[in-house]
Amino acid sequence: MNKSKIDVYTLIKPEIEKLKKNGCETASLDCRLLLSKVIKKADPVYMHQDIFITDNEINKFRALISERAEGKPVSRIINKRSFWKRDFKLNEEALDPRADSEILITTILKYYPNLHEKLNILDLGSGSGCLGLSLLEEYKNSYVTFVDISEKSLQIAKVNAKEFSLADRSKYYNCDWNEKDWDRNLLEFAEQSKFDIVVSNPPYIPTNNIKLLKKEVKNFDPMTALDGGEDGLIAYKSIFLRLKNLLKDKGKVFVEIGEGQQSSVSKIGIENNFLEIGYEKDLSGIVRVIIFLAK
Ligand SMILES: C[S@@+](CC[C@H](N)C(=O)[O-])C[C@H]1O[C@@H](n2cnc3c(N)ncnc32)[C@H](O)[C@@H]1O
């Protein structure tokens, strides 16, 4: 099909208006990202750039804008989200990684400044693999075991590991941390080699609050990645019960928490013989990460 030359602004202006009318706060960037996807350009097109595009591609672009107008996040339309230093592929069972979770990475870098260290890391509830794979990028001699109840999310984490040439330092284990003996089975899988670090961003939204989330989240992120049970704390309770068995002596746990959960999660850690040794806040001043030491 013939391509015609058109200025990006002329093409996307009406689409920006359409998204804005639907309450989209990032209308201009979203249009540029979706247009780039359609014309297969790796970086977002500029607003005042000439591009060459077919009628077919224009129709496809408008169809994607309609999906966005209905509330589907751009990351779900293009199945990709940037996190730390990479673009992570997503599928419907992998949480769309959040910028706030990068605090887990900066915190671990603060506690383990030697990038040459050989760390055995466990990523509990790994989703797209964004946490463990970002750590492997930084710690070139380290290994990560990715654990998730969703086999499909483990598959996309594997795809990402391969894409970033990190597959040879990654292992994948499908299990439910609510099941009996999951820790023992995991250790068997890991050939009894215990972990230096556990990193986890478990589901922590109280069930009744899920309906209050933005439709971009509640309609498109997997429920297993969000739902933390009645009090939002079910995952922490299950995980901490078994963490001591999985960690080396003086091993550390880095967990992400939701707003207002600091004292409850600290209590869970302390009840399970961990020492809280620090916490980190996000840019809004909310405590987002707690660090525990195995006593
Ligand atoms: C909030 S998401 C975090 C995903 C990823 N680590 C991130 O930060 O983007 C929580 C993850 O925990 C997994 N998960 C939830 N319940 C689980 C369980 N009982 N056992 C194992 N994994 C579970 C979900 O499938 C999901 O991938």
The ligand as an SDF file (V2000), in Angstrom:
LIG
                    3D

 27 29  0  0  0  0  0  0  0  0999 V2000
    1.9530   -7.0720   42.9360 C   0  0  0  0  0  0  0  0  0  0  0  0
    2.4250   -8.3540   41.8220 S   0  0  0  0  0  0  0  0  0  0  0  0
    4.1520   -8.0370   41.6460 C   0  0  0  0  0  0  0  0  0  0  0  0
    4.7400   -8.4400   40.3220 C   0  0  0  0  0  0  0  0  0  0  0  0
    6.1600   -7.9340   40.0790 C   0  0  0  0  0  0  0  0  0  0  0  0
    7.0640   -8.4260   41.0870 N   0  0  0  0  0  0  0  0  0  0  0  0
    6.1700   -6.4170   40.0570 C   0  0  0  0  0  0  0  0  0  0  0  0
    6.6730   -5.8060   41.0270 O   0  0  0  0  0  0  0  0  0  0  0  0
    5.6950   -5.8200   39.0730 O   0  0  0  0  0  0  0  0  0  0  0  0
    2.3300   -9.7810   42.8640 C   0  0  0  0  0  0  0  0  0  0  0  0
    2.6930  -11.0880   42.2130 C   0  0  0  0  0  0  0  0  0  0  0  0
    2.5110  -12.1420   43.1760 O   0  0  0  0  0  0  0  0  0  0  0  0
    1.9580  -13.2800   42.5460 C   0  0  0  0  0  0  0  0  0  0  0  0
    1.1980  -14.0450   43.5530 N   0  0  0  0  0  0  0  0  0  0  0  0
    0.0160  -13.7090   44.1140 C   0  0  0  0  0  0  0  0  0  0  0  0
   -0.3760  -14.6490   44.9970 N   0  0  0  0  0  0  0  0  0  0  0  0
    0.5850  -15.6060   44.9890 C   0  0  0  0  0  0  0  0  0  0  0  0
    0.7420  -16.8250   45.6890 C   0  0  0  0  0  0  0  0  0  0  0  0
   -0.1810  -17.2630   46.5450 N   0  0  0  0  0  0  0  0  0  0  0  0
    1.8440  -17.5680   45.4690 N   0  0  0  0  0  0  0  0  0  0  0  0
    2.7910  -17.1380   44.5680 C   0  0  0  0  0  0  0  0  0  0  0  0
    2.6860  -15.9740   43.8700 N   0  0  0  0  0  0  0  0  0  0  0  0
    1.6050  -15.2190   44.0730 C   0  0  0  0  0  0  0  0  0  0  0  0
    1.0590  -12.6960   41.4650 C   0  0  0  0  0  0  0  0  0  0  0  0
    0.7840  -13.6290   40.4520 O   0  0  0  0  0  0  0  0  0  0  0  0
    1.8720  -11.4810   40.9990 C   0  0  0  0  0  0  0  0  0  0  0  0
    2.7100  -11.8020   39.9270 O   0  0  0  0  0  0  0  0  0  0  0  0
  1  2  1  0
  2  3  1  0
  2 10  1  0
  3  4  1  0
  4  5  1  0
  5  6  1  0
  5  7  1  0
  7  8  2  0
  7  9  1  0
 10 11  1  0
 11 12  1  0
 11 26  1  0
 12 13  1  0
 13 14  1  0
 13 24  1  0
 14 15  1  0
 14 23  1  0
 15 16  2  0
 16 17  1  0
 17 18  1  0
 17 23  2  0
 18 19  1  0
 18 20  2  0
 20 21  1  0
 21 22  2  0
 22 23  1  0
 24 25  1  0
 24 26  1  0
 26 27  1  0
M  CHG  2   2   1   9  -1
M  END
$$$$
